[in-house]
Protein backbone atom coordinates (compact mmCIF):
# COMPACT_ATOMS: atom_id res chain seq x y z
CA UNK A 1 0.00 0.00 0.00
CA UNK A 2 1.21 3.54 -0.69
CA UNK A 3 1.78 5.91 2.19
CA UNK A 4 -0.97 8.36 3.10
CA UNK A 5 -0.05 12.00 2.61
CA UNK A 6 -0.23 14.53 5.41
CA UNK A 7 -1.81 17.90 4.61
CA UNK A 8 1.18 20.15 5.33
CA UNK A 9 -0.96 23.23 6.01
CA UNK A 10 -2.78 21.30 8.75
CA UNK A 11 0.49 19.94 10.17
CA UNK A 12 1.75 23.51 10.66
CA UNK A 13 -1.41 24.60 12.47
CA UNK A 14 -2.54 21.66 14.61
CA UNK A 15 -1.00 19.21 17.07
CA UNK A 16 -2.57 16.06 18.50
CA UNK A 17 -2.33 15.77 22.28
CA UNK A 18 -1.54 12.58 24.17
CA UNK A 19 -5.23 12.01 24.91
CA UNK A 20 -6.16 12.41 21.23
CA UNK A 21 -7.62 15.92 21.33
CA UNK A 22 -6.54 18.50 18.72
CA UNK A 23 -4.67 21.59 19.89
CA UNK A 24 -4.40 24.87 17.97
CA UNK A 25 -2.78 28.25 18.61
CA UNK A 26 -5.03 31.22 19.27
CA UNK A 27 -5.63 33.66 16.44
CA UNK A 28 -4.11 37.15 16.38
CA UNK A 29 -0.69 36.65 17.96
CA UNK A 30 1.68 37.23 15.04
CA UNK A 31 2.00 40.96 14.47
CA UNK A 32 0.72 44.44 15.53
CA UNK A 33 1.55 43.62 19.14
CA UNK A 34 2.03 47.24 20.22
CA UNK A 35 -1.72 47.90 19.79
CA UNK A 36 -2.67 44.94 21.99
CA UNK A 37 -2.74 45.14 25.77
CA UNK A 38 -0.30 43.08 27.86
CA UNK A 39 -3.24 41.16 29.31
CA UNK A 40 -4.49 40.28 25.82
CA UNK A 41 -1.03 39.14 24.62
CA UNK A 42 -0.66 36.96 27.74
CA UNK A 43 -4.03 35.37 27.04
CA UNK A 44 -3.09 34.68 23.40
CA UNK A 45 0.04 32.74 24.43
CA UNK A 46 -1.94 29.73 25.64
CA UNK A 47 -3.07 27.11 23.14
CA UNK A 48 -6.71 26.37 22.56
CA UNK A 49 -8.53 23.13 21.81
CA UNK A 50 -10.53 22.48 18.66
CA UNK A 51 -14.24 21.85 19.08
CA UNK A 52 -15.24 18.17 19.14
CA UNK A 53 -17.27 18.53 15.93
CA UNK A 54 -14.14 19.50 13.93
CA UNK A 55 -11.77 16.90 15.39
CA UNK A 56 -12.69 14.22 12.85
CA UNK A 57 -11.92 16.54 9.92
CA UNK A 58 -8.55 17.61 11.30
CA UNK A 59 -7.49 14.07 12.18
CA UNK A 60 -8.28 12.99 8.63
CA UNK A 61 -5.79 15.60 7.39
CA UNK A 62 -3.14 14.33 9.85
CA UNK A 63 -3.12 10.55 9.34
CA UNK A 64 0.10 10.02 11.31
CA UNK A 65 -0.58 12.71 13.94
PyMOL Python script that loads the backbone (N, CA, C, O; Angstrom):
from pymol import cmd

cmd.read_pdbstr("""\
ATOM      1  N   UNK A   1       0.840  -1.201   0.000  1.00  0.00           N
ATOM      2  CA  UNK A   1       0.000   0.000   0.000  1.00  0.00           C
ATOM      3  C   UNK A   1       0.876   1.253   0.000  1.00  0.00           C
ATOM      4  O   UNK A   1       1.917   1.285   0.656  1.00  0.00           O
ATOM      5  N   UNK A   2       0.456   2.281  -0.731  1.00  0.00           N
ATOM      6  CA  UNK A   2       1.213   3.536  -0.690  1.00  0.00           C
ATOM      7  C   UNK A   2       0.979   4.262   0.639  1.00  0.00           C
ATOM      8  O   UNK A   2      -0.011   4.037   1.335  1.00  0.00           O
ATOM      9  N   UNK A   3       1.918   5.127   0.953  1.00  0.00           N
ATOM     10  CA  UNK A   3       1.776   5.908   2.189  1.00  0.00           C
ATOM     11  C   UNK A   3       0.679   6.955   2.015  1.00  0.00           C
ATOM     12  O   UNK A   3       0.435   7.446   0.912  1.00  0.00           O
ATOM     13  N   UNK A   4       0.024   7.285   3.128  1.00  0.00           N
ATOM     14  CA  UNK A   4      -0.970   8.359   3.099  1.00  0.00           C
ATOM     15  C   UNK A   4      -0.248   9.680   3.254  1.00  0.00           C
ATOM     16  O   UNK A   4       0.718   9.777   4.011  1.00  0.00           O
ATOM     17  N   UNK A   5      -0.708  10.700   2.544  1.00  0.00           N
ATOM     18  CA  UNK A   5      -0.046  12.001   2.607  1.00  0.00           C
ATOM     19  C   UNK A   5      -0.662  12.871   3.688  1.00  0.00           C
ATOM     20  O   UNK A   5      -1.880  12.901   3.868  1.00  0.00           O
ATOM     21  N   UNK A   6       0.207  13.581   4.408  1.00  0.00           N
ATOM     22  CA  UNK A   6      -0.229  14.534   5.414  1.00  0.00           C
ATOM     23  C   UNK A   6      -0.478  15.872   4.740  1.00  0.00           C
ATOM     24  O   UNK A   6       0.314  16.300   3.901  1.00  0.00           O
ATOM     25  N   UNK A   7      -1.573  16.537   5.098  1.00  0.00           N
ATOM     26  CA  UNK A   7      -1.806  17.896   4.611  1.00  0.00           C
ATOM     27  C   UNK A   7      -0.860  18.816   5.364  1.00  0.00           C
ATOM     28  O   UNK A   7      -1.019  19.019   6.568  1.00  0.00           O
ATOM     29  N   UNK A   8       0.126  19.376   4.664  1.00  0.00           N
ATOM     30  CA  UNK A   8       1.180  20.147   5.325  1.00  0.00           C
ATOM     31  C   UNK A   8       0.644  21.416   5.971  1.00  0.00           C
ATOM     32  O   UNK A   8       1.171  21.851   6.995  1.00  0.00           O
ATOM     33  N   UNK A   9      -0.397  22.020   5.394  1.00  0.00           N
ATOM     34  CA  UNK A   9      -0.956  23.229   6.010  1.00  0.00           C
ATOM     35  C   UNK A   9      -1.563  22.893   7.371  1.00  0.00           C
ATOM     36  O   UNK A   9      -1.465  23.683   8.310  1.00  0.00           O
ATOM     37  N   UNK A  10      -2.188  21.722   7.477  1.00  0.00           N
ATOM     38  CA  UNK A  10      -2.780  21.305   8.753  1.00  0.00           C
ATOM     39  C   UNK A  10      -1.689  20.945   9.757  1.00  0.00           C
ATOM     40  O   UNK A  10      -1.828  21.210  10.951  1.00  0.00           O
ATOM     41  N   UNK A  11      -0.602  20.341   9.274  1.00  0.00           N
ATOM     42  CA  UNK A  11       0.494  19.942  10.169  1.00  0.00           C
ATOM     43  C   UNK A  11       1.148  21.159  10.815  1.00  0.00           C
ATOM     44  O   UNK A  11       1.639  21.078  11.942  1.00  0.00           O
ATOM     45  N   UNK A  12       1.157  22.289  10.103  1.00  0.00           N
ATOM     46  CA  UNK A  12       1.749  23.507  10.662  1.00  0.00           C
ATOM     47  C   UNK A  12       0.846  24.154  11.698  1.00  0.00           C
ATOM     48  O   UNK A  12       1.328  24.877  12.569  1.00  0.00           O
ATOM     49  N   UNK A  13      -0.463  23.905  11.617  1.00  0.00           N
ATOM     50  CA  UNK A  13      -1.414  24.605  12.475  1.00  0.00           C
ATOM     51  C   UNK A  13      -1.915  23.801  13.659  1.00  0.00           C
ATOM     52  O   UNK A  13      -2.290  24.385  14.676  1.00  0.00           O
ATOM     53  N   UNK A  14      -1.934  22.487  13.561  1.00  0.00           N
ATOM     54  CA  UNK A  14      -2.537  21.662  14.606  1.00  0.00           C
ATOM     55  C   UNK A  14      -1.556  20.650  15.163  1.00  0.00           C
ATOM     56  O   UNK A  14      -0.639  20.209  14.470  1.00  0.00           O
ATOM     57  N   UNK A  15      -1.758  20.283  16.430  1.00  0.00           N
ATOM     58  CA  UNK A  15      -1.000  19.211  17.065  1.00  0.00           C
ATOM     59  C   UNK A  15      -1.999  18.305  17.777  1.00  0.00           C
ATOM     60  O   UNK A  15      -3.011  18.772  18.300  1.00  0.00           O
ATOM     61  N   UNK A  16      -1.707  17.012  17.792  1.00  0.00           N
ATOM     62  CA  UNK A  16      -2.566  16.060  18.501  1.00  0.00           C
ATOM     63  C   UNK A  16      -1.975  15.845  19.895  1.00  0.00           C
ATOM     64  O   UNK A  16      -0.779  15.588  20.034  1.00  0.00           O
ATOM     65  N   UNK A  17      -2.810  15.949  20.917  1.00  0.00           N
ATOM     66  CA  UNK A  17      -2.334  15.769  22.284  1.00  0.00           C
ATOM     67  C   UNK A  17      -2.227  14.281  22.599  1.00  0.00           C
ATOM     68  O   UNK A  17      -2.622  13.439  21.793  1.00  0.00           O
ATOM     69  N   UNK A  18      -1.700  13.967  23.754  1.00  0.00           N
ATOM     70  CA  UNK A  18      -1.543  12.582  24.172  1.00  0.00           C
ATOM     71  C   UNK A  18      -2.869  11.872  24.353  1.00  0.00           C
ATOM     72  O   UNK A  18      -2.955  10.658  24.166  1.00  0.00           O
ATOM     73  N   UNK A  19      -3.911  12.620  24.717  1.00  0.00           N
ATOM     74  CA  UNK A  19      -5.230  12.014  24.911  1.00  0.00           C
ATOM     75  C   UNK A  19      -6.026  11.936  23.612  1.00  0.00           C
ATOM     76  O   UNK A  19      -7.120  11.373  23.587  1.00  0.00           O
ATOM     77  N   UNK A  20      -5.475  12.507  22.518  1.00  0.00           N
ATOM     78  CA  UNK A  20      -6.155  12.412  21.232  1.00  0.00           C
ATOM     79  C   UNK A  20      -6.938  13.648  20.836  1.00  0.00           C
ATOM     80  O   UNK A  20      -7.532  13.683  19.759  1.00  0.00           O
ATOM     81  N   UNK A  21      -6.948  14.668  21.691  1.00  0.00           N
ATOM     82  CA  UNK A  21      -7.623  15.923  21.328  1.00  0.00           C
ATOM     83  C   UNK A  21      -6.727  16.702  20.364  1.00  0.00           C
ATOM     84  O   UNK A  21      -5.539  16.406  20.238  1.00  0.00           O
ATOM     85  N   UNK A  22      -7.302  17.699  19.685  1.00  0.00           N
ATOM     86  CA  UNK A  22      -6.542  18.502  18.716  1.00  0.00           C
ATOM     87  C   UNK A  22      -6.321  19.888  19.303  1.00  0.00           C
ATOM     88  O   UNK A  22      -7.264  20.554  19.728  1.00  0.00           O
ATOM     89  N   UNK A  23      -5.055  20.313  19.320  1.00  0.00           N
ATOM     90  CA  UNK A  23      -4.668  21.592  19.894  1.00  0.00           C
ATOM     91  C   UNK A  23      -4.371  22.571  18.776  1.00  0.00           C
ATOM     92  O   UNK A  23      -3.835  22.177  17.740  1.00  0.00           O
ATOM     93  N   UNK A  24      -4.707  23.838  18.964  1.00  0.00           N
ATOM     94  CA  UNK A  24      -4.404  24.866  17.967  1.00  0.00           C
ATOM     95  C   UNK A  24      -3.965  26.142  18.665  1.00  0.00           C
ATOM     96  O   UNK A  24      -4.374  26.393  19.798  1.00  0.00           O
ATOM     97  N   UNK A  25      -3.130  26.963  18.004  1.00  0.00           N
ATOM     98  CA  UNK A  25      -2.778  28.248  18.610  1.00  0.00           C
ATOM     99  C   UNK A  25      -3.919  29.242  18.459  1.00  0.00           C
ATOM    100  O   UNK A  25      -4.736  29.123  17.545  1.00  0.00           O
ATOM    101  N   UNK A  26      -3.976  30.213  19.347  1.00  0.00           N
ATOM    102  CA  UNK A  26      -5.029  31.217  19.268  1.00  0.00           C
ATOM    103  C   UNK A  26      -4.715  32.216  18.166  1.00  0.00           C
ATOM    104  O   UNK A  26      -3.552  32.490  17.870  1.00  0.00           O
ATOM    105  N   UNK A  27      -5.752  32.749  17.571  1.00  0.00           N
ATOM    106  CA  UNK A  27      -5.634  33.665  16.439  1.00  0.00           C
ATOM    107  C   UNK A  27      -5.222  35.057  16.921  1.00  0.00           C
ATOM    108  O   UNK A  27      -5.622  35.492  18.001  1.00  0.00           O
ATOM    109  N   UNK A  28      -4.425  35.745  16.114  1.00  0.00           N
ATOM    110  CA  UNK A  28      -4.114  37.145  16.379  1.00  0.00           C
ATOM    111  C   UNK A  28      -2.864  37.383  17.187  1.00  0.00           C
ATOM    112  O   UNK A  28      -2.769  38.406  17.865  1.00  0.00           O
ATOM    113  N   UNK A  29      -1.893  36.479  17.147  1.00  0.00           N
ATOM    114  CA  UNK A  29      -0.694  36.653  17.962  1.00  0.00           C
ATOM    115  C   UNK A  29       0.577  36.696  17.111  1.00  0.00           C
ATOM    116  O   UNK A  29       1.628  36.249  17.569  1.00  0.00           O
ATOM    117  N   UNK A  30       0.507  37.214  15.902  1.00  0.00           N
ATOM    118  CA  UNK A  30       1.677  37.233  15.036  1.00  0.00           C
ATOM    119  C   UNK A  30       2.280  38.615  14.818  1.00  0.00           C
ATOM    120  O   UNK A  30       3.501  38.750  14.737  1.00  0.00           O
ATOM    121  N   UNK A  31       1.453  39.626  14.723  1.00  0.00           N
ATOM    122  CA  UNK A  31       2.004  40.960  14.469  1.00  0.00           C
ATOM    123  C   UNK A  31       1.078  42.011  15.058  1.00  0.00           C
ATOM    124  O   UNK A  31       0.022  41.676  15.595  1.00  0.00           O
ATOM    125  N   UNK A  32       1.467  43.292  14.963  1.00  0.00           N
ATOM    126  CA  UNK A  32       0.723  44.437  15.529  1.00  0.00           C
ATOM    127  C   UNK A  32       0.564  44.293  17.038  1.00  0.00           C
ATOM    128  O   UNK A  32      -0.504  44.567  17.585  1.00  0.00           O
ATOM    129  N   UNK A  33       1.636  43.859  17.711  1.00  0.00           N
ATOM    130  CA  UNK A  33       1.553  43.619  19.143  1.00  0.00           C
ATOM    131  C   UNK A  33       1.484  44.916  19.961  1.00  0.00           C
ATOM    132  O   UNK A  33       0.957  44.919  21.074  1.00  0.00           O
ATOM    133  N   UNK A  34       2.014  46.015  19.412  1.00  0.00           N
ATOM    134  CA  UNK A  34       2.031  47.240  20.221  1.00  0.00           C
ATOM    135  C   UNK A  34       0.617  47.789  20.452  1.00  0.00           C
ATOM    136  O   UNK A  34       0.400  48.536  21.406  1.00  0.00           O
ATOM    137  N   UNK A  35      -0.347  47.429  19.592  1.00  0.00           N
ATOM    138  CA  UNK A  35      -1.722  47.895  19.785  1.00  0.00           C
ATOM    139  C   UNK A  35      -2.485  47.041  20.803  1.00  0.00           C
ATOM    140  O   UNK A  35      -3.527  47.455  21.312  1.00  0.00           O
ATOM    141  N   UNK A  36      -1.963  45.857  21.092  1.00  0.00           N
ATOM    142  CA  UNK A  36      -2.666  44.938  21.986  1.00  0.00           C
ATOM    143  C   UNK A  36      -2.182  45.129  23.422  1.00  0.00           C
ATOM    144  O   UNK A  36      -1.008  45.410  23.662  1.00  0.00           O
ATOM    145  N   UNK A  37      -3.104  44.971  24.369  1.00  0.00           N
ATOM    146  CA  UNK A  37      -2.744  45.136  25.775  1.00  0.00           C
ATOM    147  C   UNK A  37      -1.908  43.943  26.239  1.00  0.00           C
ATOM    148  O   UNK A  37      -1.942  42.871  25.634  1.00  0.00           O
ATOM    149  N   UNK A  38      -1.155  44.150  27.325  1.00  0.00           N
ATOM    150  CA  UNK A  38      -0.303  43.085  27.856  1.00  0.00           C
ATOM    151  C   UNK A  38      -1.170  41.901  28.279  1.00  0.00           C
ATOM    152  O   UNK A  38      -0.797  40.743  28.087  1.00  0.00           O
ATOM    153  N   UNK A  39      -2.332  42.209  28.856  1.00  0.00           N
ATOM    154  CA  UNK A  39      -3.245  41.159  29.310  1.00  0.00           C
ATOM    155  C   UNK A  39      -3.718  40.310  28.120  1.00  0.00           C
ATOM    156  O   UNK A  39      -3.806  39.085  28.211  1.00  0.00           O
ATOM    157  N   UNK A  40      -4.016  40.980  27.015  1.00  0.00           N
ATOM    158  CA  UNK A  40      -4.492  40.282  25.817  1.00  0.00           C
ATOM    159  C   UNK A  40      -3.399  39.402  25.212  1.00  0.00           C
ATOM    160  O   UNK A  40      -3.671  38.277  24.792  1.00  0.00           O
ATOM    161  N   UNK A  41      -2.163  39.907  25.165  1.00  0.00           N
ATOM    162  CA  UNK A  41      -1.031  39.145  24.620  1.00  0.00           C
ATOM    163  C   UNK A  41      -0.769  37.913  25.481  1.00  0.00           C
ATOM    164  O   UNK A  41      -0.495  36.832  24.959  1.00  0.00           O
ATOM    165  N   UNK A  42      -0.854  38.078  26.810  1.00  0.00           N
ATOM    166  CA  UNK A  42      -0.662  36.963  27.739  1.00  0.00           C
ATOM    167  C   UNK A  42      -1.710  35.876  27.509  1.00  0.00           C
ATOM    168  O   UNK A  42      -1.403  34.684  27.534  1.00  0.00           O
ATOM    169  N   UNK A  43      -2.949  36.307  27.284  1.00  0.00           N
ATOM    170  CA  UNK A  43      -4.034  35.366  27.044  1.00  0.00           C
ATOM    171  C   UNK A  43      -3.859  34.623  25.721  1.00  0.00           C
ATOM    172  O   UNK A  43      -4.241  33.458  25.609  1.00  0.00           O
ATOM    173  N   UNK A  44      -3.283  35.292  24.720  1.00  0.00           N
ATOM    174  CA  UNK A  44      -3.089  34.684  23.396  1.00  0.00           C
ATOM    175  C   UNK A  44      -1.968  33.653  23.380  1.00  0.00           C
ATOM    176  O   UNK A  44      -1.902  32.830  22.467  1.00  0.00           O
ATOM    177  N   UNK A  45      -1.083  33.687  24.382  1.00  0.00           N
ATOM    178  CA  UNK A  45       0.038  32.742  24.427  1.00  0.00           C
ATOM    179  C   UNK A  45      -0.428  31.305  24.570  1.00  0.00           C
ATOM    180  O   UNK A  45       0.160  30.399  23.981  1.00  0.00           O
ATOM    181  N   UNK A  46      -1.482  31.089  25.349  1.00  0.00           N
ATOM    182  CA  UNK A  46      -1.942  29.733  25.639  1.00  0.00           C
ATOM    183  C   UNK A  46      -2.619  29.114  24.430  1.00  0.00           C
ATOM    184  O   UNK A  46      -3.313  29.801  23.680  1.00  0.00           O
ATOM    185  N   UNK A  47      -2.418  27.814  24.239  1.00  0.00           N
ATOM    186  CA  UNK A  47      -3.066  27.112  23.139  1.00  0.00           C
ATOM    187  C   UNK A  47      -4.525  26.860  23.474  1.00  0.00           C
ATOM    188  O   UNK A  47      -4.940  26.892  24.632  1.00  0.00           O
ATOM    189  N   UNK A  48      -5.282  26.609  22.428  1.00  0.00           N
ATOM    190  CA  UNK A  48      -6.708  26.366  22.555  1.00  0.00           C
ATOM    191  C   UNK A  48      -7.015  24.994  21.978  1.00  0.00           C
ATOM    192  O   UNK A  48      -6.235  24.465  21.186  1.00  0.00           O
ATOM    193  N   UNK A  49      -8.127  24.422  22.362  1.00  0.00           N
ATOM    194  CA  UNK A  49      -8.534  23.133  21.806  1.00  0.00           C
ATOM    195  C   UNK A  49      -9.560  23.357  20.701  1.00  0.00           C
ATOM    196  O   UNK A  49     -10.325  24.322  20.719  1.00  0.00           O
ATOM    197  N   UNK A  50      -9.553  22.440  19.740  1.00  0.00           N
ATOM    198  CA  UNK A  50     -10.531  22.480  18.655  1.00  0.00           C
ATOM    199  C   UNK A  50     -11.830  21.884  19.170  1.00  0.00           C
ATOM    200  O   UNK A  50     -11.814  20.990  20.017  1.00  0.00           O
ATOM    201  N   UNK A  51     -12.944  22.370  18.669  1.00  0.00           N
ATOM    202  CA  UNK A  51     -14.244  21.845  19.080  1.00  0.00           C
ATOM    203  C   UNK A  51     -14.383  20.390  18.619  1.00  0.00           C
ATOM    204  O   UNK A  51     -13.855  19.998  17.579  1.00  0.00           O
ATOM    205  N   UNK A  52     -15.099  19.612  19.410  1.00  0.00           N
ATOM    206  CA  UNK A  52     -15.239  18.174  19.140  1.00  0.00           C
ATOM    207  C   UNK A  52     -15.781  17.894  17.741  1.00  0.00           C
ATOM    208  O   UNK A  52     -15.412  16.895  17.122  1.00  0.00           O
ATOM    209  N   UNK A  53     -16.656  18.772  17.237  1.00  0.00           N
ATOM    210  CA  UNK A  53     -17.274  18.527  15.935  1.00  0.00           C
ATOM    211  C   UNK A  53     -16.275  18.639  14.785  1.00  0.00           C
ATOM    212  O   UNK A  53     -16.519  18.091  13.710  1.00  0.00           O
ATOM    213  N   UNK A  54     -15.142  19.345  14.989  1.00  0.00           N
ATOM    214  CA  UNK A  54     -14.136  19.499  13.934  1.00  0.00           C
ATOM    215  C   UNK A  54     -12.995  18.498  14.040  1.00  0.00           C
ATOM    216  O   UNK A  54     -12.195  18.367  13.113  1.00  0.00           O
ATOM    217  N   UNK A  55     -12.913  17.794  15.158  1.00  0.00           N
ATOM    218  CA  UNK A  55     -11.769  16.900  15.386  1.00  0.00           C
ATOM    219  C   UNK A  55     -11.624  15.841  14.301  1.00  0.00           C
ATOM    220  O   UNK A  55     -10.509  15.544  13.870  1.00  0.00           O
ATOM    221  N   UNK A  56     -12.731  15.273  13.859  1.00  0.00           N
ATOM    222  CA  UNK A  56     -12.695  14.216  12.854  1.00  0.00           C
ATOM    223  C   UNK A  56     -12.081  14.730  11.543  1.00  0.00           C
ATOM    224  O   UNK A  56     -11.306  14.023  10.899  1.00  0.00           O
ATOM    225  N   UNK A  57     -12.431  15.959  11.154  1.00  0.00           N
ATOM    226  CA  UNK A  57     -11.916  16.545   9.917  1.00  0.00           C
ATOM    227  C   UNK A  57     -10.412  16.782   9.999  1.00  0.00           C
ATOM    228  O   UNK A  57      -9.676  16.499   9.054  1.00  0.00           O
ATOM    229  N   UNK A  58      -9.969  17.300  11.127  1.00  0.00           N
ATOM    230  CA  UNK A  58      -8.545  17.607  11.296  1.00  0.00           C
ATOM    231  C   UNK A  58      -7.725  16.325  11.353  1.00  0.00           C
ATOM    232  O   UNK A  58      -6.651  16.245  10.757  1.00  0.00           O
ATOM    233  N   UNK A  59      -8.226  15.330  12.063  1.00  0.00           N
ATOM    234  CA  UNK A  59      -7.487  14.068  12.181  1.00  0.00           C
ATOM    235  C   UNK A  59      -7.383  13.348  10.841  1.00  0.00           C
ATOM    236  O   UNK A  59      -6.435  12.599  10.609  1.00  0.00           O
ATOM    237  N   UNK A  60      -8.350  13.571   9.965  1.00  0.00           N
ATOM    238  CA  UNK A  60      -8.275  12.986   8.629  1.00  0.00           C
ATOM    239  C   UNK A  60      -7.144  13.622   7.818  1.00  0.00           C
ATOM    240  O   UNK A  60      -6.533  12.970   6.971  1.00  0.00           O
ATOM    241  N   UNK A  61      -6.873  14.907   8.087  1.00  0.00           N
ATOM    242  CA  UNK A  61      -5.793  15.605   7.385  1.00  0.00           C
ATOM    243  C   UNK A  61      -4.415  15.240   7.954  1.00  0.00           C
ATOM    244  O   UNK A  61      -3.394  15.425   7.291  1.00  0.00           O
ATOM    245  N   UNK A  62      -4.398  14.719   9.193  1.00  0.00           N
ATOM    246  CA  UNK A  62      -3.144  14.333   9.848  1.00  0.00           C
ATOM    247  C   UNK A  62      -3.168  12.839  10.123  1.00  0.00           C
ATOM    248  O   UNK A  62      -3.377  12.442  11.269  1.00  0.00           O
ATOM    249  N   UNK A  63      -2.962  11.992   9.112  1.00  0.00           N
ATOM    250  CA  UNK A  63      -3.119  10.554   9.335  1.00  0.00           C
ATOM    251  C   UNK A  63      -2.112   9.961  10.300  1.00  0.00           C
ATOM    252  O   UNK A  63      -2.408   8.955  10.943  1.00  0.00           O
ATOM    253  N   UNK A  64      -0.921  10.556  10.423  1.00  0.00           N
ATOM    254  CA  UNK A  64       0.101  10.016  11.315  1.00  0.00           C
ATOM    255  C   UNK A  64       0.278  10.876  12.557  1.00  0.00           C
ATOM    256  O   UNK A  64       1.284  10.744  13.254  1.00  0.00           O
ATOM    257  N   UNK A  65      -0.687  11.762  12.852  1.00  0.00           N
ATOM    258  CA  UNK A  65      -0.584  12.709  13.938  1.00  0.00           C
ATOM    259  C   UNK A  65      -0.601  12.073  15.240  1.00  0.00           C
ATOM    260  O   UNK A  65      -0.521  12.755  16.262  1.00  0.00           O
TER     261      UNK A  65
END
""", "prot")
cmd.dss("prot")
cmd.show_as("cartoon", "prot")
cmd.util.cbc("prot")
cmd.orient("prot")
